Amino acid sequence: MDMTHYSDLLNAARQQSEPQRLLFVFTQPELPDGYTDAKNQDFHAGTGGVLTPKMCTDKALDEPGDFSDLVAESHQMGQDWKIVFIACLAGRAGAMPSTEEAQTHLTTMVNSIQNGVISKYLAYDQDGNLVRFS
């Protein structure tokens, strides 16, 4: 299934045999320590920097509504972000994973993103469009 928009992810998650909990890590581009003049120029041109996790949460599949609801809720937290990374956590034996179970996986996601390991997560911009990294 081609997941070019957030709604595609929700549709795919609804089709799974086990209930899904969505994991979200909201990130903001920043300049890393020890950046060079070239890295600074790239950053200000919108093509450089590192994506730094700013906040994370989990939601049952029926909680987030559409992407605009998710964006509105995230802005109420008062933290700027540009890219949200999303993963699905599958339940077992028909039971939805709990928020407590999700916390370990969210911690893993945050650590992975901080280390630049992002290929196993879907990333979306603030308009709900899939972001591809090269």
C-alpha positions as CSV (number, residue, x, y, z in Angstrom):
1,M,0.0,0.0,0.0
2,D,1.3,3.5,-0.9
3,M,1.2,5.7,2.2
4,T,1.7,9.2,0.8
5,H,-0.6,10.8,3.4
6,Y,-1.5,10.3,7.0
7,S,-4.9,9.0,6.2
8,D,-3.3,6.1,4.3
9,L,-1.5,5.1,7.4
10,L,-4.7,5.1,9.4
11,N,-6.5,3.0,6.8
12,A,-3.6,0.4,6.8
13,A,-3.6,0.3,10.6
14,R,-7.3,-0.4,10.6
15,Q,-6.9,-3.3,8.3
16,Q,-4.5,-5.2,10.6
17,S,-5.6,-8.3,12.3
18,E,-4.5,-7.0,15.8
19,P,-5.5,-3.6,17.3
20,Q,-2.9,-0.9,16.8
21,R,-1.6,1.8,19.0
22,L,0.0,4.7,17.2
23,L,3.3,6.1,18.5
24,F,4.3,9.7,17.7
25,V,7.6,11.5,18.1
26,F,7.5,15.2,17.1
27,T,10.8,16.7,16.0
28,Q,12.3,20.1,15.2
29,P,15.4,20.7,13.0
30,E,18.3,22.2,15.0
31,L,22.0,22.8,14.4
32,P,24.2,20.2,16.0
33,D,27.0,21.2,18.3
34,G,30.3,21.9,16.5
35,Y,28.6,22.9,13.2
36,T,30.7,24.4,10.4
37,D,29.9,27.5,8.4
38,A,28.7,25.3,5.6
39,K,26.4,23.3,7.9
40,N,25.1,26.7,9.2
41,Q,24.4,27.8,5.6
42,D,22.6,24.6,4.8
43,F,20.5,24.8,7.9
44,H,19.4,28.3,7.2
45,A,18.6,27.3,3.6
46,G,16.3,24.6,5.0
47,T,18.4,21.6,4.0
48,G,20.6,20.9,7.0
49,G,20.6,20.3,10.7
50,V,19.4,17.4,12.8
51,L,15.9,16.4,13.8
52,T,15.6,16.7,17.5
53,P,12.7,15.0,19.4
54,K,10.6,17.6,21.2
55,M,7.7,15.6,22.5
56,C,6.1,12.2,22.1
57,T,2.8,10.5,22.7
58,D,0.8,7.4,22.0
59,K,-2.8,7.1,20.9
60,A,-5.2,4.3,20.3
61,L,-6.1,4.1,16.6
62,D,-9.5,5.7,17.2
63,E,-8.1,8.7,19.2
64,P,-6.2,11.0,16.9
65,G,-9.0,11.8,14.4
66,D,-7.6,13.3,11.3
67,F,-4.2,14.9,10.9
68,S,-5.5,18.4,11.5
69,D,-6.8,17.2,15.0
70,L,-3.3,15.8,15.8
71,V,-1.6,19.1,14.7
72,A,-4.0,21.2,16.7
73,E,-3.5,19.0,19.8
74,S,0.3,19.2,19.4
75,H,0.3,23.0,19.1
76,Q,-1.7,23.2,22.4
77,M,1.4,21.7,24.0
78,G,3.3,24.8,23.0
79,Q,6.2,23.0,21.3
80,D,7.2,23.8,17.7
81,W,7.8,20.9,15.4
82,K,8.3,20.3,11.7
83,I,8.4,16.5,11.3
84,V,6.4,13.8,13.2
85,F,7.7,10.2,13.1
86,I,5.0,7.6,13.5
87,A,5.0,3.9,14.2
88,C,2.3,1.3,15.0
89,L,2.5,-1.0,17.9
90,A,0.4,-4.1,17.4
91,G,-1.7,-5.7,20.1
92,R,-1.8,-9.3,21.0
93,A,-4.8,-11.7,21.2
94,G,-7.1,-8.9,20.2
95,A,-6.0,-6.6,23.1
96,M,-4.8,-3.1,22.4
97,P,-1.4,-2.3,23.8
98,S,-1.6,-0.1,26.8
99,T,0.0,3.4,27.2
100,E,2.4,1.8,29.7
101,E,3.5,-0.8,27.1
102,A,3.9,2.0,24.6
103,Q,6.3,3.9,26.7
104,T,9.2,1.5,26.2
105,H,8.7,1.7,22.4
106,L,8.4,5.5,22.5
107,T,11.8,5.6,24.3
108,T,13.3,3.4,21.7
109,M,11.9,5.6,18.9
110,V,13.3,8.8,20.5
111,N,16.7,7.2,20.9
112,S,16.7,5.9,17.3
113,I,15.8,9.3,16.0
114,Q,18.5,11.0,18.1
115,N,21.0,8.5,16.5
116,G,19.7,9.1,13.0
117,V,18.1,5.7,12.6
118,I,14.8,6.7,11.1
119,S,14.2,4.3,8.2
120,K,11.8,2.1,10.1
121,Y,9.4,5.0,10.9
122,L,7.0,6.9,8.7
123,A,7.6,10.7,8.8
124,Y,5.0,13.4,8.0
125,D,5.2,17.1,7.7
126,Q,2.7,19.4,9.3
127,D,0.3,19.0,6.4
128,G,0.1,15.3,6.8
129,N,2.2,14.5,3.7
130,L,4.8,11.7,3.8
131,V,8.4,13.0,4.0
132,R,11.1,10.9,2.3
133,F,14.7,11.3,3.4
134,S,17.7,10.8,1.1
